[in-house]
Amino acid sequence: MEFTSGNHFESVHSAVTAVLLRPETGLRRVWLELMTHDPELVPYQQAIRRHVLEQLERNLAQAVAHGDTWPDLDVEATALAIFSLLDTLSLRRTRASASSG
C-alpha cells in the first residue's frame, strides 16, 4: 500500500477493494487450519504479520516525510488500524467462503 501519491483515500480504498474482490484461493483458510493443528507455525504467522505491519509503517512514514499527511500523524497507530481493517475483512471473507463452500 503506497501513500506517496497524495490521494490516501484512494490508497486505502484500493486495498479494501482488493481484499473484498480478489478470488478466494483457500490458501488462507488452509493456513489458518494448519496453525490450529501445528502450533509451531504460529511464529511464522507472527513474522509475516510483523513484516507487513513494518512495511505499512515505512510507507506511512515516507508520506509524513514528504508532507503528504498530517505532520503529527501517529504512524504506528495508523498502520495498525489499516492492517487490522484489512486483516479482519480478509478473515471474515475466508470464514464466509468456508461456510458456503
C-alpha positions as CSV (number, residue, x, y, z in Angstrom):
1,M,0.0,0.0,0.0
2,E,1.6,3.2,-1.2
3,F,0.9,6.6,0.4
4,T,3.1,8.8,-1.7
5,S,0.5,9.5,-4.4
6,G,-1.1,12.1,-2.2
7,N,-4.5,10.5,-2.6
8,H,-4.6,8.5,0.6
9,F,-8.3,7.8,0.4
10,E,-7.7,6.1,-2.9
11,S,-4.8,4.0,-1.5
12,V,-7.0,2.7,1.4
13,H,-10.0,2.3,-0.9
14,S,-7.9,0.2,-3.4
15,A,-6.6,-2.0,-0.7
16,V,-10.0,-2.7,0.8
17,T,-11.5,-3.3,-2.6
18,A,-8.7,-5.7,-3.5
19,V,-9.3,-7.7,-0.3
20,L,-13.1,-7.9,-1.0
21,L,-12.9,-8.6,-4.7
22,R,-9.9,-10.9,-5.1
23,P,-10.8,-14.5,-5.8
24,E,-10.8,-16.8,-2.8
25,T,-8.0,-19.4,-3.3
26,G,-8.5,-21.1,0.0
27,L,-4.8,-20.7,0.9
28,R,-5.6,-18.5,3.9
29,R,-8.2,-21.0,5.1
30,V,-5.7,-23.8,4.9
31,W,-3.0,-21.8,6.6
32,L,-5.4,-20.9,9.5
33,E,-6.4,-24.6,9.8
34,L,-2.8,-25.7,9.8
35,M,-1.9,-23.3,12.6
36,T,-4.7,-24.7,14.8
37,H,-3.2,-28.2,14.4
38,D,0.5,-27.2,14.4
39,P,1.4,-24.5,17.0
40,E,5.0,-24.5,15.6
41,L,3.6,-22.5,12.6
42,V,2.5,-19.6,14.8
43,P,5.9,-17.8,14.9
44,Y,5.9,-17.8,11.1
45,Q,2.5,-16.2,11.1
46,Q,3.7,-13.6,13.6
47,A,6.8,-12.9,11.4
48,I,4.5,-12.4,8.3
49,R,2.3,-10.0,10.3
50,R,5.2,-8.1,11.7
51,H,6.8,-7.7,8.2
52,V,3.5,-6.4,6.6
53,L,3.0,-4.0,9.5
54,E,6.5,-2.7,9.3
55,Q,6.1,-2.1,5.5
56,L,2.9,-0.2,6.2
57,E,4.7,1.9,8.8
58,R,7.6,2.6,6.4
59,N,5.2,3.7,3.7
60,L,3.3,6.0,6.1
61,A,6.5,7.4,7.5
62,Q,7.6,8.3,3.9
63,A,4.2,10.0,3.3
64,V,4.7,12.0,6.5
65,A,8.3,12.9,5.5
66,H,7.0,14.1,2.1
67,G,4.3,16.3,3.7
68,D,1.6,14.1,2.2
69,T,-0.2,13.6,5.6
70,W,-0.8,15.4,8.8
71,P,2.6,16.2,10.3
72,D,1.6,14.8,13.6
73,L,0.1,11.5,12.2
74,D,0.7,8.6,14.6
75,V,2.3,6.3,12.1
76,E,2.3,3.2,14.3
77,A,-1.4,3.6,15.3
78,T,-2.4,4.3,11.7
79,A,-0.5,1.4,10.3
80,L,-2.0,-0.9,12.9
81,A,-5.5,0.4,12.2
82,I,-5.2,-0.2,8.4
83,F,-3.6,-3.6,9.0
84,S,-6.3,-4.6,11.4
85,L,-9.1,-3.5,9.0
86,L,-7.7,-5.4,6.1
87,D,-6.9,-8.5,8.2
88,T,-10.4,-8.5,9.7
89,L,-12.0,-8.1,6.2
90,S,-9.9,-10.9,4.9
91,L,-10.7,-13.2,7.8
92,R,-14.4,-12.6,7.5
93,R,-14.3,-13.3,3.8
94,T,-12.3,-16.5,4.5
95,R,-14.8,-17.7,7.1
96,A,-17.8,-16.8,4.8
97,S,-16.2,-18.7,2.0
98,A,-15.6,-21.7,4.2
99,S,-19.2,-21.8,5.5
100,S,-20.7,-21.5,2.0
101,G,-18.4,-24.0,0.3
